Amino acid sequence: MLGLQAQLSQFKPDGDSVTPLYLQLANKLAASIHAGLWRPNEALPSERMLSDTLDISRVTARKAIDMLCERGMLTRKRGSGTYITPKLEQPLSRLSSFSEELNLRGFIAGSQWLQRETGIATPEELMALGLSPNTVVARLKRLRTADDVVMAIETSAIPAQYLPNPGTVTDSLYGYLENCGTVPVRALQHIRAINASAEQARLAGIKQGVAMLHITRVGYLENGIAIELTHSYCRSDFYEFVAESRR
């Protein structure tokens, strides 16, 4: 307990500052979360502990935590406490799989399969992948999880010549394609905001109408052939895209 109190003492707001105490505390907590002081899904010290240790009011502690909840950095669980929200920051400059990005950040990547089957390509799939009419494609639909928390709903279509039996994909689609020598080397991605439908809300464990990020990706082989059409519907409270710009 003494160790935790000493650790928390660094968050004590400056009473002489013109910045409100709750905002100082929120910024200090946010910086420590980004620095990895707490793991995803780890409990944050309670309002009472923050109040007692930092000699601030419970109202100040609560306002700071409320602010971080609104930012999506913290999640309140009724009757349990406040926890660090899992957050995936994916750079737009690097083509990598969901599993690769999670593993790089210390998460345990997982999938809950909803569909693995083959069928005749739809008009959208024909156009995006440059296929001939009646071409067979493999379709994969799953929930992508990080430490067992649903982060995204993902559907992928791959020409069946590259994936004749979608049931053989058990974890990473890109890992499977890489083993086959047909992993995409570049991709075009379009990102837009949507409101979760009733079905998407049920699958992702969120309220209907909540904002989600819809990413449409078309992946290409080295020879320019389109091999993958993926739609990802990501929870905006868990998922961020990062782009670096230079001049």
Beta strands, then each sheet from edge to edge (+ up, - down):
strand 1: 74-77
strand 2: 81-84
strand 3: 88-91
strand 4: 109-120
strand 5: 136-146
strand 6: 149-159
strand 7: 186-195
strand 8: 211-220
strand 9: 226-235
strand 10: 239-242
sheet 1: 1+ 2-
sheet 2: 3+ 10+
sheet 3: 4+ 5- 6+ 9- 8+ 7-
end
